[in-house]
Amino acid sequence: MRFKFLALSFLPLLAISLPAAAQNASAQSGGTTEVRRNAQEQTPADIIGVWKLDLQASKFEGNAPKAQYRIFDYTRDGMFMCMYITLNARGEQTSGNWAVKLDGSDGIEYTRPYGSTPFAIVTLKKVDENTLDLTAGRYGKVFETGQFKISPDTLTFTYHAGGRTTVAVYHRWNMLD
């Protein structure tokens, strides 16, 4: 009981001294460095939402899907999440999702055909306020690189698949068309 009382009596002192110590450390390091800790602070806000693939504006190497929708949002532990549903060229529907931090660390992609078994390892790195670089791999080999880019008017984003001619163009979807 005595220890509990002593520990509680130091709390006000800590509350006063910790912010001052943090301010001193900030001043010593130049004072202007902002640390971003989670996806809400790092993700380009304009990518958050529901997007519909524009088949007419897109160009695919190989078979183009008949339709695709992507939803970008925030998720647990300060991560950025992508969910998608696709109607492929054969008329088969598939879906998947992945969640990552924007620092290039590994995230796991799950797809409907694979169920709870991870399909791929995905990394996403923020290049600037409108651009994200993607890398995806399986069995230790990269099979996809690309870049998400938001247009200046924030109504369109494109995905350029690295090393290929594929350019997927998406527009914000209002769920009415």
C-alpha positions as CSV (number, residue, x, y, z in Angstrom):
1,M,0.0,0.0,0.0
2,R,2.8,2.4,0.9
3,F,4.5,1.7,-2.5
4,K,1.3,2.4,-4.3
5,F,1.0,5.8,-2.6
6,L,4.6,6.7,-3.4
7,A,4.1,5.7,-7.0
8,L,0.9,7.7,-7.4
9,S,2.6,10.8,-5.8
10,F,5.2,10.9,-8.6
11,L,2.5,11.0,-11.4
12,P,2.0,14.8,-11.3
13,L,5.7,15.3,-11.5
14,L,6.0,13.0,-14.5
15,A,3.1,14.8,-16.2
16,I,5.0,18.1,-15.9
17,S,8.5,16.9,-16.7
18,L,7.9,14.5,-19.7
19,P,6.4,17.2,-22.1
20,A,9.3,19.5,-21.1
21,A,11.9,16.8,-21.9
22,A,10.2,16.1,-25.2
23,Q,10.3,19.8,-26.1
24,N,14.0,20.1,-25.1
25,A,14.8,17.0,-27.3
26,S,12.8,18.6,-30.2
27,A,14.7,21.9,-29.8
28,Q,18.1,20.1,-29.8
29,S,17.3,18.3,-33.0
30,G,16.2,21.4,-34.9
31,G,12.6,21.4,-33.6
32,T,10.8,21.0,-36.9
33,T,11.0,17.3,-37.5
34,E,7.5,15.7,-37.5
35,V,7.3,12.0,-36.9
36,R,4.4,10.3,-38.7
37,R,3.4,7.1,-37.0
38,N,0.4,5.7,-38.8
39,A,-1.4,5.5,-42.1
40,Q,-3.8,8.3,-41.3
41,E,-0.9,10.6,-40.9
42,Q,1.0,9.3,-44.0
43,T,-1.6,8.2,-46.5
44,P,-2.6,10.7,-49.2
45,A,-6.1,11.5,-47.9
46,D,-7.4,11.8,-51.5
47,I,-6.9,8.1,-52.2
48,I,-9.3,7.1,-49.4
49,G,-12.7,6.0,-50.8
50,V,-14.3,3.8,-53.4
51,W,-12.9,3.6,-57.0
52,K,-14.3,2.1,-60.2
53,L,-12.0,0.9,-63.0
54,D,-12.6,2.8,-66.3
55,L,-12.1,0.1,-68.9
56,Q,-12.2,2.6,-71.8
57,A,-9.4,4.8,-70.4
58,S,-7.3,1.8,-69.2
59,K,-4.7,-0.3,-71.2
60,F,-3.9,-3.9,-70.3
61,E,-1.2,-6.3,-71.3
62,G,-3.1,-9.5,-71.8
63,N,-6.8,-10.0,-70.9
64,A,-8.5,-7.0,-69.3
65,P,-11.0,-7.6,-66.5
66,K,-14.6,-6.9,-67.2
67,A,-14.9,-4.8,-64.1
68,Q,-13.0,-3.9,-60.9
69,Y,-13.6,-1.8,-57.8
70,R,-11.1,-0.8,-55.2
71,I,-11.7,0.5,-51.7
72,F,-8.9,2.2,-49.8
73,D,-9.2,3.0,-46.1
74,Y,-7.4,2.9,-42.8
75,T,-7.3,-0.2,-40.6
76,R,-5.9,-1.6,-37.4
77,D,-2.5,-0.7,-36.0
78,G,-2.1,2.5,-38.1
79,M,-2.2,0.6,-41.4
80,F,-3.5,1.4,-44.9
81,M,-5.9,-1.1,-46.4
82,C,-6.9,-2.0,-50.0
83,M,-9.9,-4.2,-50.7
84,Y,-10.8,-5.1,-54.3
85,I,-13.4,-7.1,-56.2
86,T,-12.8,-8.1,-59.8
87,L,-14.9,-9.7,-62.6
88,N,-12.1,-11.2,-64.8
89,A,-12.1,-11.7,-68.6
90,R,-13.7,-15.2,-68.1
91,G,-16.6,-13.7,-66.1
92,E,-15.3,-15.1,-62.8
93,Q,-15.6,-13.0,-59.7
94,T,-12.7,-12.8,-57.2
95,S,-11.8,-10.5,-54.3
96,G,-8.9,-9.8,-52.1
97,N,-7.4,-7.4,-49.6
98,W,-4.1,-6.3,-48.1
99,A,-3.0,-4.0,-45.3
100,V,0.4,-2.3,-45.0
101,K,2.3,0.5,-43.5
102,L,3.6,3.1,-45.9
103,D,7.3,2.5,-44.9
104,G,8.0,-0.4,-47.3
105,S,7.5,-3.1,-44.6
106,D,5.7,-6.3,-45.5
107,G,2.0,-6.7,-45.4
108,I,-0.1,-9.8,-46.3
109,E,-2.5,-10.1,-49.2
110,Y,-5.4,-12.4,-49.0
111,T,-7.6,-13.5,-52.0
112,R,-10.9,-15.4,-52.2
113,P,-9.4,-18.4,-54.0
114,Y,-6.7,-18.8,-51.2
115,G,-9.0,-18.2,-48.3
116,S,-7.1,-17.6,-45.0
117,T,-3.8,-18.7,-46.7
118,P,-1.7,-15.6,-47.6
119,F,-1.5,-15.1,-51.3
120,A,1.3,-12.6,-51.5
121,I,3.5,-10.2,-49.5
122,V,2.8,-6.6,-50.4
123,T,4.9,-3.5,-49.6
124,L,3.8,0.1,-50.2
125,K,6.0,3.1,-49.9
126,K,5.0,6.7,-50.1
127,V,6.9,8.7,-52.7
128,D,5.1,12.0,-52.3
129,E,1.6,13.3,-51.5
130,N,0.1,11.8,-54.6
131,T,2.2,8.7,-55.3
132,L,2.6,5.3,-53.7
133,D,5.0,2.6,-54.9
134,L,3.8,-1.0,-54.7
135,T,5.8,-4.3,-54.7
136,A,4.2,-7.8,-54.4
137,G,5.9,-11.1,-54.2
138,R,5.4,-14.8,-53.6
139,Y,7.8,-17.5,-52.6
140,G,10.6,-15.0,-52.3
141,K,10.2,-13.6,-55.8
142,V,8.7,-10.3,-56.8
143,F,5.9,-10.7,-59.4
144,E,4.5,-7.2,-59.4
145,T,5.8,-3.7,-59.1
146,G,3.8,-0.6,-59.8
147,Q,2.7,2.8,-58.8
148,F,-0.5,4.4,-57.6
149,K,-0.8,8.0,-58.6
150,I,-3.7,10.4,-57.7
151,S,-4.6,13.1,-60.3
152,P,-4.3,16.8,-59.3
153,D,-8.1,17.1,-59.3
154,T,-8.3,14.0,-57.0
155,L,-11.1,12.4,-59.1
156,T,-8.8,9.9,-60.8
157,F,-6.1,7.6,-59.8
158,T,-4.0,5.4,-62.1
159,Y,-2.0,2.2,-61.4
160,H,1.0,1.8,-63.7
161,A,2.3,-1.8,-63.6
162,G,6.1,-1.8,-63.6
163,G,7.8,-3.2,-66.6
164,R,4.6,-3.7,-68.5
165,T,2.2,-1.6,-70.6
166,T,-0.7,-2.0,-68.2
167,V,-2.2,1.3,-67.0
168,A,-5.4,0.9,-65.0
169,V,-7.4,4.1,-64.6
170,Y,-9.9,4.5,-61.8
171,H,-12.5,7.1,-61.0
172,R,-14.2,7.9,-57.7
173,W,-17.4,5.8,-57.6
174,N,-20.6,7.2,-56.2
175,M,-22.3,3.8,-56.2
176,L,-25.0,5.0,-58.5
177,D,-23.8,4.0,-61.9
